[in-house]
Amino acid sequence: MDADQFRQFGKAMIDYIADYQETIRDRKVLPSVEPGYLQHLLPDEAPQKGEPWQEILKDVDRIIMPGVTHWQSPNFHAYYPTACSYPSIVGDMLSGAIACVGFSWMAGPACTELEVAMMNWLGKLLHLPEEFLNCSEGPGGGVIQGSASEASLVALLAAKDKFVRSIREKDPTIPAAEIKGKLVAYSSDQSNSSVEKAGLIGSMMMRLLPSDEDGALRGTTLQEAVRKDREAGLIPCFFIASLGTTGTCAFDNLEEIGPICQEEGIWLHIDAAYAGTVFICPEYRYLMKGVEYSDSFNFNTHKWMLCNFDCSCMWVKDARYLMDAFNVDRIYLKHNKTSHLPDYRHWQIPLGRRFRALKLWFVLRSYGVEGIQEHVRKDIALAKYFESLVKQDERFEACTLSLGLATFRLKGDDSLTQKLLDKITADKTLYLIPCYYRERLVARFVIASRMTQKSDVDFAWSVICEHADQIVAPKIKKMESVIGDKYKFDAIKITTNTECLEKSK
């Protein structure tokens, strides 16, 4: 493919992407294919000769799109958002074109330096402690990882190496393997599955401690677990706090947990994968009180902050612990341009890395702080609006509301809510998933798409009620419907932000 063909193919693909985004509401969220569908549509072997790009683009519609779950659909309300925006797409395109592998400053000066600058911009926007910033006087700084899963593992391995080194410095006769076998990590039973996986990969005992009835981990629970482990001769080493759990977006109590970790010498890592974006809005920063106790902090701009996957932002107070754990120098990696700027290969698990800071730069400049704040506040207001619809129907119970996530259930046995979810999934028009809250099955409704509007929430509720009618007979609603009433939606938005401002005081 030469440059002229690339221009034609690229322009055609841009049109295809824009058309896909603009017409995504016309598609059912879930595909109708069965496992193995694609193997029957492809030849058994790669083509011997190259094919025209026009044929390849035709096959995107014929082969790929039938098997796509449309995460960007306004009718996708499962999991958490997977961010997508046009500026980010363009940033990814340029990253792919430059195609550097920025493992060191010399391997990609702009790649390294733009990442340093963007992590400073973003850390300041979130009002993280100054020690986390690359521009601070200390050894802290930020790095873009691939995912929150990766960040949790990086922090765990750094903490593990730190503890082994510090203990052996005091007594070199203790074998490293003996120390590693006694190290213990902790998190909540509501933490993401990747937390447990980090313990498995990092070969560290991971205790998932019981959360309270609202899904948050309290300090007394951690304190008791640490006491028991110390009495058993184990070494408490690492704790992962969740700011926004996967199930209900609950927040662990950092103001209780932080001092305990500090007193016990435990590395405190904060996983704010979804919820971290909300701290750009000052009225929600009360939810991160206690962040100053943490040793590392991570959130995903590729969830709620309009940056396409992957772009997971991690800060550490002391990057030397990462470099001690991951520094493997070979002659072919050395260069003579040493400075205060990081060689990011020492801050991560892989050697290679993409130019991910480009899309972050494009998004922050295109939307500005106010644009991102508006996006976040709109989603929170829509979730609150959905909760108001649930409360109008006496068949339903509104269970939790946190940021852009509302949970609800049909009153009665869990089987009723499961039937409702099964019907919704089979219909494929919407996508919702379940979780447990206070030992009851609930449905999660997340505002996940950048394009979701009030009319999409109204549509989703009408579909939910249509399926509920087949399970439980309709009842007279407690209040007049607010569907289509823009004034009441705006009032919800105003109330939400006012309440949060009061709490932040």
C-alpha positions in Angstrom: 0.0 0.0 0.0 1.5 3.3 -1.0 0.8 6.8 0.4 -2.0 7.5 -2.1 -3.8 4.3 -1.3 -3.3 4.9 2.4 -4.9 8.3 2.0 -7.9 6.8 0.3 -8.2 3.9 2.8 -7.7 6.2 5.7 -10.3 8.7 4.6 -12.8 5.9 3.9 -12.1 4.5 7.4 -12.6 7.9 9.1 -16.0 8.1 7.3 -16.8 4.6 8.4 -16.0 5.3 12.0 -18.0 8.6 12.1 -21.0 6.8 10.5 -20.7 4.0 13.0 -20.6 6.4 15.9 -23.5 8.5 14.6 -25.8 5.5 13.9 -24.9 3.3 16.8 -28.3 3.7 18.4 -29.8 1.8 15.4 -27.8 -1.3 16.4 -28.7 -3.8 19.1 -26.1 -3.7 21.9 -25.5 -7.4 22.0 -24.7 -9.5 18.9 -26.7 -12.5 17.8 -23.7 -14.7 16.8 -22.8 -17.9 18.6 -19.2 -19.0 19.7 -17.1 -19.9 16.7 -19.1 -17.8 14.2 -16.2 -16.0 12.7 -14.1 -19.1 11.8 -16.7 -20.1 9.3 -16.5 -16.7 7.6 -12.7 -16.7 7.1 -10.6 -18.9 4.8 -8.4 -21.5 6.5 -5.2 -19.8 5.4 -3.9 -16.3 4.9 -4.1 -15.0 1.3 -1.0 -15.4 -0.9 -1.5 -12.1 -2.6 -2.6 -8.8 -1.2 -6.2 -7.7 -1.5 -7.6 -4.3 -2.3 -8.5 -2.2 0.7 -12.1 -1.8 -0.5 -12.6 -5.6 -0.1 -11.2 -5.5 3.4 -13.5 -2.6 4.4 -16.5 -4.6 3.0 -15.5 -7.5 5.2 -15.5 -5.3 8.3 -19.3 -5.1 7.8 -19.7 -8.7 6.8 -17.4 -10.4 9.3 -16.5 -8.1 12.2 -19.6 -6.0 12.9 -22.0 -8.9 13.4 -19.8 -10.1 16.3 -19.3 -6.7 18.0 -20.7 -5.8 21.4 -21.3 -2.1 21.1 -19.8 -0.7 24.2 -20.2 2.9 22.9 -24.0 2.5 22.5 -26.2 4.7 24.7 -28.0 1.5 25.5 -24.9 -0.2 27.0 -25.3 0.0 30.7 -23.1 -2.8 31.9 -19.7 -2.8 33.7 -18.2 0.7 33.6 -17.6 3.1 30.7 -14.9 2.3 28.2 -14.1 5.8 27.1 -14.2 6.9 23.4 -14.0 10.3 21.8 -12.9 11.7 18.5 -9.8 13.6 19.8 -8.6 10.4 21.4 -9.2 8.3 18.3 -7.1 10.8 16.3 -4.4 10.7 19.0 -4.3 6.9 18.8 -3.9 7.3 15.0 -0.9 9.5 15.3 0.6 7.2 17.9 0.2 4.3 15.5 1.8 6.4 12.8 4.8 7.5 14.8 5.1 3.9 16.1 7.9 4.6 18.6 8.6 2.2 21.5 9.3 4.7 24.2 11.1 2.6 26.8 13.7 5.3 27.4 14.2 9.0 26.8 16.5 8.3 23.9 14.0 5.9 22.3 11.4 8.6 22.2 12.1 12.0 23.8 8.7 13.5 23.0 7.0 10.2 24.1 8.7 10.5 27.5 8.5 14.2 28.0 4.8 14.6 27.0 3.9 11.8 29.4 5.7 13.6 32.2 3.8 16.8 31.4 0.4 15.1 31.1 0.8 13.3 34.4 1.6 16.6 36.0 -1.4 18.2 34.4 -3.7 15.4 35.4 -2.3 15.1 38.9 -2.9 18.8 39.5 -6.5 18.5 38.1 -7.3 15.7 40.6 -5.6 17.7 43.5 -3.3 14.8 44.3 -0.7 15.4 47.0 2.3 17.3 45.5 4.6 14.4 46.3 3.0 12.4 43.5 3.9 14.9 40.8 6.9 14.7 38.5 7.4 18.4 39.0 7.7 18.1 42.8 11.0 18.3 44.7 10.8 14.6 45.8 11.2 11.2 44.0 7.6 10.8 43.1 6.0 10.9 39.7 3.4 9.6 37.3 3.4 7.0 34.6 0.8 5.7 32.1 0.2 1.9 32.6 -1.9 -0.3 30.4 -4.7 -0.9 32.9 -5.6 -0.7 36.6 -4.9 -4.4 36.8 -1.3 -3.7 35.7 -1.0 -0.8 38.1 -2.1 -2.9 41.1 0.5 -5.6 40.1 3.2 -3.0 39.7 2.5 -1.6 43.1 2.3 -5.0 44.7 5.7 -6.1 43.2 7.3 -2.9 44.3 6.0 -3.2 47.8 7.2 -6.8 47.9 10.7 -5.9 46.8 10.8 -3.0 49.2 10.0 -5.2 52.2 12.4 -8.0 51.2 15.3 -5.4 50.8 14.5 -3.6 54.1 14.4 -6.8 56.1 17.5 -8.2 54.6 19.4 -4.9 55.2 18.8 -5.5 58.9 19.6 -9.2 58.8 21.2 -10.5 55.6 21.1 -14.0 56.9 17.4 -14.3 56.4 16.7 -15.9 53.0 14.7 -13.8 50.6 12.4 -16.8 49.9 11.6 -17.0 53.6 10.5 -13.4 53.8 8.4 -13.6 50.6 6.6 -16.6 52.0 5.4 -14.5 55.0 4.3 -11.4 53.2 0.5 -10.7 53.2 -1.6 -8.3 51.1 -5.1 -7.1 51.9 -8.1 -5.7 50.1 -11.9 -5.7 50.3 -14.1 -8.5 49.3 -15.7 -5.9 47.0 -12.5 -5.1 45.2 -12.0 -5.8 41.5 -11.1 -9.3 40.4 -7.7 -8.0 39.2 -6.7 -7.4 42.8 -7.0 -11.0 43.6 -5.2 -11.8 40.3 -2.3 -9.5 41.3 -1.8 -11.6 44.4 -1.7 -14.8 42.3 0.7 -13.4 39.8 2.9 -11.7 42.5 2.9 -14.9 44.6 1.6 -13.0 47.7 -1.1 -14.1 50.1 -4.1 -11.8 49.3 -6.7 -11.6 52.1 -10.1 -10.2 50.9 -11.6 -8.7 54.0 -15.3 -8.3 54.6 -16.8 -4.9 53.7 -19.6 -3.3 55.7 -23.2 -3.3 54.7 -22.6 -0.5 52.2 -19.7 -2.2 50.5 -16.9 -0.2 52.1 -14.0 -1.5 54.0 -13.5 0.0 57.5 -10.3 0.5 59.5 -11.3 -1.8 62.4 -11.6 -4.7 59.9 -8.1 -4.1 58.6 -6.6 -3.6 62.0 -7.9 -6.9 63.3 -6.6 -8.8 60.3 -3.2 -7.2 60.6 -3.1 -8.1 64.4 -4.0 -11.7 63.7 -1.4 -12.1 61.0 1.4 -10.5 63.0 0.6 -12.9 65.9 0.9 -15.8 63.4 4.4 -14.6 62.4 3.3 -13.2 59.1 4.4 -9.8 57.6 1.6 -7.4 56.6 2.9 -5.7 53.5 0.4 -4.3 51.1 -3.2 -3.0 51.0 -5.3 -2.0 47.9 -8.1 0.4 48.7 -11.0 0.8 46.3 -12.4 4.2 45.5 -15.4 3.0 43.6 -15.9 -0.7 43.8 -16.9 -2.7 40.7 -20.3 -3.8 42.1 -21.9 -0.7 43.6 -19.2 2.0 43.3 -18.6 2.0 47.1 -15.7 3.8 48.6 -13.3 2.3 51.2 -12.8 4.6 54.2 -9.3 6.1 53.6 -9.4 8.3 56.7 -9.7 5.1 58.8 -7.5 2.8 56.7 -4.7 5.3 55.9 -3.4 5.9 59.4 -3.4 2.2 60.1 -1.3 1.5 57.0 1.1 4.3 58.0 1.4 3.1 61.5 1.9 -0.6 60.4 4.3 0.3 57.6 2.0 -1.1 55.0 2.1 0.1 51.3 -1.3 1.7 50.5 -2.3 1.6 46.9 -5.5 3.2 45.8 -7.5 1.7 42.9 -9.9 4.5 41.6 -10.2 3.0 38.1 -13.6 4.3 37.3 -14.3 6.9 40.0 -11.0 8.8 39.8 -12.3 11.0 37.0 -14.9 12.5 39.2 -12.2 14.2 41.3 -11.7 16.7 38.5 -15.0 18.1 39.8 -14.3 19.9 43.1 -17.7 19.1 44.7 -16.7 15.4 44.7 -13.2 15.5 46.1 -14.6 14.8 49.6 -14.7 11.2 48.4 -10.9 11.0 48.2 -10.3 12.3 51.8 -7.3 10.4 53.2 -5.5 10.1 49.8 -2.4 11.7 51.4 -1.8 8.4 53.3 -1.4 6.5 50.0 1.9 5.4 48.5 0.4 4.9 45.0 -2.7 6.0 43.2 -4.3 4.9 39.9 -7.3 5.7 37.8 -8.3 4.9 34.2 -8.8 7.8 31.8 -10.0 5.1 29.5 -13.1 4.5 31.6 -14.8 7.9 32.2 -12.4 10.6 31.0 -12.9 10.3 27.2 -9.5 8.6 26.4 -9.7 5.4 24.4 -8.2 2.2 25.9 -5.5 1.9 27.1 -4.5 4.8 29.3 -4.3 4.0 33.0 -2.7 6.8 35.0 -0.6 5.8 38.1 1.3 8.0 40.5 3.8 7.0 43.2 5.3 9.0 46.0 8.7 7.4 45.6 9.5 6.0 42.2 12.8 4.6 43.5 10.9 1.6 44.8 9.6 0.9 41.2 13.1 1.3 39.8 14.6 -1.0 42.4 12.1 -3.7 41.5 12.1 -3.4 37.7 15.5 -2.1 36.7 17.3 -4.5 34.4 20.0 -2.7 32.4 21.6 -4.1 29.3 24.2 -2.3 27.2 21.8 -1.8 24.3 19.4 0.1 26.6 21.9 2.6 27.9 22.3 6.1 26.5 24.3 9.2 27.4 21.3 11.7 27.8 20.7 11.0 31.5 18.7 13.7 33.3 16.0 14.0 36.0 13.5 12.7 33.4 12.5 9.0 33.8 13.3 6.1 31.6 9.8 4.6 31.9 11.0 1.0 31.3 12.0 1.0 35.0 8.4 1.9 36.0 6.5 -0.9 34.4 6.5 -4.6 33.7 7.0 -4.7 29.9 9.9 -3.1 28.2 8.0 -1.6 25.3 5.3 1.1 25.5 3.1 3.0 23.2 2.9 6.8 22.8 -0.2 6.9 24.9 0.3 10.5 26.2 -0.7 11.8 22.8 -4.4 10.9 23.1 -4.4 12.3 26.7 -3.0 15.5 25.4 -5.5 15.7 22.6 -8.4 15.1 24.9 -7.4 17.6 27.6 -6.8 20.3 25.0 -10.0 19.5 22.9 -12.4 19.3 25.8 -10.7 21.4 28.4 -11.3 21.0 32.1 -14.8 22.5 31.8 -15.8 20.1 29.1 -14.7 17.0 31.1 -16.5 18.3 34.2 -19.7 18.8 32.2 -19.4 15.3 30.8 -19.0 13.8 34.3 -21.8 15.9 35.9 -24.2 15.0 33.1 -23.6 11.3 33.6 -24.2 11.6 37.4 -27.4 13.5 36.8 -28.6 10.8 34.4 -28.0 8.1 36.9 -30.0 10.0 39.5 -32.7 10.5 37.0 -32.8 6.8 36.4 -33.1 6.2 40.1 -36.1 8.6 40.2 -37.8 6.5 37.5 -37.2 3.3 39.5 -38.7 4.8 42.7 -42.0 5.6 40.8 -42.8 1.9 40.2 -43.8 0.0 43.3 -42.6 -3.3 41.8 -39.0 -2.1 42.0 -36.6 -1.2 44.8 -33.9 1.4 44.2 -30.8 0.0 46.1 -27.7 2.2 45.6 -26.7 5.3 43.8 -23.1 6.3 43.4 -21.8 8.6 40.7 -23.0 7.3 37.3 -24.1 3.9 38.7 -27.6 3.1 40.1 -28.6 -0.4 41.2 -32.1 -1.7 41.5 -34.1 -4.9 41.8 -37.6 -6.3 41.5 -39.0 -6.7 45.0 -39.2 -10.3 46.2 -37.0 -13.3 45.6 -33.7 -12.9 43.7 -35.1 -15.1 40.9 -37.4 -12.3 39.8 -34.5 -9.9 39.2 -32.6 -12.7 37.5 -35.5 -13.4 35.2 -35.7 -9.7 34.3 -32.0 -9.6 33.5 -32.3 -12.8 31.4 -35.1 -11.3 29.4 -33.2 -8.1 28.8 -30.1 -9.9 27.7 -32.0 -12.2 25.4 -33.7 -9.2 23.8 -30.2 -7.6 23.1 -31.6 -4.1 23.0 -30.0 -3.2 26.4 -27.1 -4.6 28.3 -27.1 -4.8 32.1 -25.2 -7.1 34.5 -25.9 -8.1 38.1 -24.0 -7.9 41.4 -24.8 -8.6 45.0 -25.7 -5.9 47.5 -26.5 -6.9 51.1 -26.7 -10.5 50.0 -29.4 -9.7 47.4 -29.1 -9.9 43.7 -29.4 -6.4 42.1 -29.1 -5.1 38.5 -26.5 -2.5 37.7 -27.4 0.4 35.5 -24.4 2.5 34.5 -24.3 5.6 32.3 -21.5 4.2 30.1 -21.6 6.0 26.7 -20.4 9.4 26.0 -23.5 9.9 23.8 -26.1 8.9 26.5 -28.9 11.4 26.9 -32.1 11.7 29.0 -34.1 10.2 26.0 -31.8 7.1 26.1 -32.5 6.7 29.8 -36.2 7.0 29.1 -36.0 4.4 26.4 -34.0 2.0 28.7 -36.6 2.3 31.4 -39.4 1.6 29.0 -37.6 -1.6 27.8 -37.0 -2.6 31.5 -40.7 -2.1 32.3 -41.8 -3.9 29.3 -39.9 -7.0 30.4 -40.9 -6.6 34.0 -44.6 -6.6 32.9 -44.1 -10.2 31.8 -42.8 -11.1 35.3 -44.8 -9.0 37.7 -48.1 -7.3 36.9 -47.9 -3.5 36.6 -48.9 -1.4 39.6 -50.1 2.2 40.0 -47.1 4.4 40.2 -46.6 6.5 43.3 -46.1 9.8 41.4 -46.6 11.3 38.1 -44.1 10.2 35.4 -41.3 12.7 34.8 -40.4 11.1 31.5 -39.9 14.0 29.0 -39.9 16.6 31.8 -36.7 18.5 31.2 -37.2 20.9 34.1 -37.3 18.1 36.6 -34.2 16.5 35.1 -32.3 19.8 35.4 -33.5 20.1 39.0 -32.0 16.7 39.8 -28.7 17.8 38.3 -28.7 21.0 40.4 -29.6 19.1 43.6 -26.9 16.5 43.0 -24.1 19.1 42.8 -25.4 21.1 45.7 -25.5 18.1 48.0 -22.0 17.2 47.0 -20.7 20.7 47.7 -22.3 20.6 51.2 -20.6 17.3 51.9 -17.2 18.6 50.7 -17.4 21.3 53.3 
